[in-house]
Amino acid sequence: MADTIEREGFKLSRNDYDWLGDGVYFFQDGLLRAWQWARGQHGDDAAVVGADIRLADCMDLLDVGWNEVLSSAYGESARRRRAIGRAVPTQSGGAHTLDREVINYAVSVLEDSGTRISCVRSAFPEGRPVNPGSALYDRSHVQIAVRDTNTCISRIWRESSGP
């Protein structure tokens, strides 16, 4: 897969479980977590591709200023679904169908009004508490979903074989 990316470029992911909406997903500053994920998905064929990412036109969900945008997008998306007799998606079994729909809807509305969104970034709490009762989880990380690779990615490379 890394060979294909190096030859042909990235392909946007559009899976129901893609919690930050459509995009090419990266672990920000989380090389060990990236290797864990890659090995869990691809076993001995795992590879990790690094990239220089410019957070241009970023819906940065680490900034609470985006909360109102997402809340509004959720309300409008839910109203539209109900109007045509469709249920609002739910989160289940690791599939972040609701988050994906809300973010994709928000990006669409923003872009229709002239605000471009090239990437989405957020913290992802994952795993088990590192200590009993802790709010820190052993696989938490920050992810970036790059929607426009031409704008946001200036350089890619293959990481070494990893830890």
C-alpha positions as a Markdown table, in Angstrom:
| # | Residue | x | y | z |
|---|---|---|---|---|
| 1 | Met | 0.0 | 0.0 | 0.0 |
| 2 | Ala | 2.8 | 2.4 | 0.8 |
| 3 | Asp | 4.3 | 1.7 | -2.7 |
| 4 | Thr | 0.9 | 2.6 | -4.3 |
| 5 | Ile | 0.7 | 5.8 | -2.3 |
| 6 | Glu | 4.3 | 6.8 | -3.4 |
| 7 | Arg | 3.4 | 6.0 | -7.0 |
| 8 | Glu | -0.2 | 7.2 | -7.3 |
| 9 | Gly | -0.8 | 9.5 | -4.4 |
| 10 | Phe | -3.4 | 9.2 | -1.6 |
| 11 | Lys | -6.9 | 8.0 | -2.0 |
| 12 | Leu | -9.5 | 9.6 | 0.3 |
| 13 | Ser | -11.2 | 7.3 | 2.7 |
| 14 | Arg | -15.0 | 7.4 | 2.7 |
| 15 | Asn | -15.9 | 4.7 | 5.2 |
| 16 | Asp | -18.8 | 4.8 | 7.6 |
| 17 | Tyr | -16.4 | 4.6 | 10.5 |
| 18 | Asp | -14.3 | 7.6 | 9.4 |
| 19 | Trp | -15.1 | 9.8 | 12.4 |
| 20 | Leu | -13.7 | 13.1 | 10.9 |
| 21 | Gly | -15.5 | 12.6 | 7.6 |
| 22 | Asp | -13.9 | 11.9 | 4.2 |
| 23 | Gly | -10.2 | 12.3 | 4.0 |
| 24 | Val | -6.7 | 10.8 | 4.2 |
| 25 | Tyr | -6.1 | 10.0 | 7.9 |
| 26 | Phe | -2.9 | 10.7 | 9.8 |
| 27 | Phe | -1.8 | 10.3 | 13.4 |
| 28 | Gln | -0.3 | 13.6 | 14.4 |
| 29 | Asp | 2.9 | 13.2 | 16.3 |
| 30 | Gly | 1.9 | 9.6 | 17.1 |
| 31 | Leu | 4.4 | 7.3 | 15.3 |
| 32 | Leu | 4.1 | 4.4 | 17.7 |
| 33 | Arg | 0.3 | 4.6 | 17.6 |
| 34 | Ala | 0.4 | 4.7 | 13.8 |
| 35 | Trp | 2.6 | 1.5 | 13.8 |
| 36 | Gln | 0.2 | -0.2 | 16.2 |
| 37 | Trp | -2.8 | 0.6 | 13.9 |
| 38 | Ala | -0.9 | -0.4 | 10.7 |
| 39 | Arg | 0.2 | -3.7 | 12.2 |
| 40 | Gly | -3.3 | -4.4 | 13.5 |
| 41 | Gln | -4.7 | -3.8 | 10.0 |
| 42 | His | -1.9 | -5.3 | 7.8 |
| 43 | Gly | 0.2 | -7.6 | 9.9 |
| 44 | Asp | 3.7 | -8.2 | 8.5 |
| 45 | Asp | 2.8 | -6.1 | 5.4 |
| 46 | Ala | 2.3 | -3.0 | 7.5 |
| 47 | Ala | 3.9 | 0.3 | 6.5 |
| 48 | Val | 3.6 | 3.9 | 7.8 |
| 49 | Val | 3.8 | 6.9 | 5.5 |
| 50 | Gly | 4.7 | 10.2 | 7.1 |
| 51 | Ala | 3.8 | 13.6 | 5.7 |
| 52 | Asp | 4.4 | 17.2 | 6.1 |
| 53 | Ile | 0.9 | 18.6 | 6.6 |
| 54 | Arg | -0.1 | 22.2 | 6.5 |
| 55 | Leu | -3.2 | 22.8 | 8.5 |
| 56 | Ala | -4.6 | 25.1 | 5.8 |
| 57 | Asp | -8.3 | 25.9 | 6.0 |
| 58 | Cys | -8.6 | 23.5 | 8.9 |
| 59 | Met | -11.7 | 22.6 | 10.9 |
| 60 | Asp | -9.6 | 22.2 | 14.1 |
| 61 | Leu | -11.8 | 20.6 | 16.6 |
| 62 | Leu | -9.2 | 21.2 | 19.3 |
| 63 | Asp | -10.6 | 24.7 | 19.2 |
| 64 | Val | -14.0 | 25.0 | 21.0 |
| 65 | Gly | -15.0 | 27.6 | 18.4 |
| 66 | Trp | -16.1 | 24.8 | 16.1 |
| 67 | Asn | -18.6 | 23.3 | 18.6 |
| 68 | Glu | -21.5 | 25.7 | 17.5 |
| 69 | Val | -20.8 | 24.9 | 13.9 |
| 70 | Leu | -21.1 | 21.1 | 14.6 |
| 71 | Ser | -24.1 | 21.5 | 16.8 |
| 72 | Ser | -25.9 | 23.5 | 14.1 |
| 73 | Ala | -24.8 | 20.9 | 11.4 |
| 74 | Tyr | -26.1 | 18.1 | 13.6 |
| 75 | Gly | -29.5 | 19.8 | 14.0 |
| 76 | Glu | -30.0 | 20.6 | 10.3 |
| 77 | Ser | -28.7 | 17.2 | 9.2 |
| 78 | Ala | -31.1 | 15.4 | 11.6 |
| 79 | Arg | -34.0 | 17.6 | 10.5 |
| 80 | Arg | -33.3 | 16.8 | 6.9 |
| 81 | Arg | -33.1 | 13.0 | 7.6 |
| 82 | Arg | -36.3 | 13.0 | 9.6 |
| 83 | Ala | -38.1 | 15.0 | 6.8 |
| 84 | Ile | -37.5 | 12.2 | 4.4 |
| 85 | Gly | -38.2 | 9.4 | 6.9 |
| 86 | Arg | -34.6 | 8.4 | 7.6 |
| 87 | Ala | -33.2 | 7.7 | 11.0 |
| 88 | Val | -30.3 | 9.8 | 12.4 |
| 89 | Pro | -27.2 | 7.6 | 12.3 |
| 90 | Thr | -25.8 | 6.2 | 15.6 |
| 91 | Gln | -22.4 | 5.4 | 16.8 |
| 92 | Ser | -21.8 | 1.7 | 17.3 |
| 93 | Gly | -19.0 | -0.8 | 17.5 |
| 94 | Gly | -16.3 | 1.6 | 16.5 |
| 95 | Ala | -18.3 | 3.0 | 13.6 |
| 96 | His | -18.6 | 6.7 | 13.9 |
| 97 | Thr | -21.4 | 7.1 | 11.4 |
| 98 | Leu | -23.0 | 10.1 | 13.1 |
| 99 | Asp | -19.8 | 12.0 | 13.5 |
| 100 | Arg | -18.9 | 11.4 | 9.9 |
| 101 | Glu | -22.2 | 12.5 | 8.6 |
| 102 | Val | -22.2 | 15.7 | 10.8 |
| 103 | Ile | -18.7 | 16.7 | 9.8 |
| 104 | Asn | -19.3 | 16.0 | 6.1 |
| 105 | Tyr | -22.5 | 18.0 | 6.2 |
| 106 | Ala | -20.8 | 20.9 | 8.1 |
| 107 | Val | -18.0 | 21.0 | 5.5 |
| 108 | Ser | -20.5 | 21.0 | 2.7 |
| 109 | Val | -22.5 | 23.9 | 4.1 |
| 110 | Leu | -19.4 | 25.9 | 4.9 |
| 111 | Glu | -18.1 | 25.3 | 1.4 |
| 112 | Asp | -21.4 | 26.3 | -0.1 |
| 113 | Ser | -21.1 | 29.6 | 1.8 |
| 114 | Gly | -17.5 | 30.2 | 0.5 |
| 115 | Thr | -15.5 | 28.8 | 3.5 |
| 116 | Arg | -13.1 | 26.1 | 2.3 |
| 117 | Ile | -12.2 | 23.2 | 4.6 |
| 118 | Ser | -9.1 | 21.3 | 3.5 |
| 119 | Cys | -8.6 | 19.2 | 6.6 |
| 120 | Val | -10.2 | 18.3 | 9.9 |
| 121 | Arg | -8.2 | 17.7 | 13.2 |
| 122 | Ser | -9.3 | 16.4 | 16.6 |
| 123 | Ala | -8.2 | 14.4 | 19.6 |
| 124 | Phe | -9.4 | 10.8 | 19.8 |
| 125 | Pro | -9.7 | 9.2 | 23.2 |
| 126 | Glu | -9.1 | 5.5 | 22.7 |
| 127 | Gly | -8.1 | 2.5 | 24.6 |
| 128 | Arg | -8.2 | 1.9 | 28.4 |
| 129 | Pro | -7.5 | 4.3 | 31.2 |
| 130 | Val | -3.8 | 4.4 | 31.9 |
| 131 | Asn | -4.6 | 4.3 | 35.7 |
| 132 | Pro | -7.7 | 3.3 | 37.5 |
| 133 | Gly | -10.2 | 6.2 | 37.2 |
| 134 | Ser | -7.9 | 8.1 | 34.9 |
| 135 | Ala | -9.2 | 10.4 | 32.1 |
| 136 | Leu | -6.0 | 9.5 | 30.1 |
| 137 | Tyr | -6.3 | 6.5 | 27.8 |
| 138 | Asp | -3.5 | 4.3 | 26.5 |
| 139 | Arg | -4.2 | 4.7 | 22.8 |
| 140 | Ser | -5.3 | 8.3 | 22.6 |
| 141 | His | -4.0 | 10.4 | 19.8 |
| 142 | Val | -4.7 | 13.4 | 17.6 |
| 143 | Gln | -5.9 | 12.6 | 14.1 |
| 144 | Ile | -6.0 | 14.7 | 11.0 |
| 145 | Ala | -8.2 | 13.9 | 8.0 |
| 146 | Val | -6.8 | 15.6 | 5.0 |
| 147 | Arg | -9.5 | 16.4 | 2.5 |
| 148 | Asp | -7.4 | 18.2 | 0.0 |
| 149 | Thr | -4.0 | 16.5 | -0.3 |
| 150 | Asn | -2.7 | 19.1 | -2.9 |
| 151 | Thr | -3.2 | 22.0 | -0.5 |
| 152 | Cys | -2.2 | 20.4 | 2.8 |
| 153 | Ile | 0.5 | 17.8 | 2.0 |
| 154 | Ser | 3.9 | 19.1 | 0.8 |
| 155 | Arg | 6.1 | 16.0 | 1.3 |
| 156 | Ile | 5.6 | 12.3 | 2.1 |
| 157 | Trp | 8.0 | 9.6 | 3.1 |
| 158 | Arg | 8.0 | 6.0 | 4.3 |
| 159 | Glu | 8.8 | 5.6 | 8.0 |
| 160 | Ser | 11.4 | 3.1 | 9.0 |
| 161 | Ser | 10.3 | -0.3 | 10.1 |
| 162 | Gly | 9.2 | 1.0 | 13.4 |
| 163 | Pro | 9.4 | -0.1 | 17.0 |
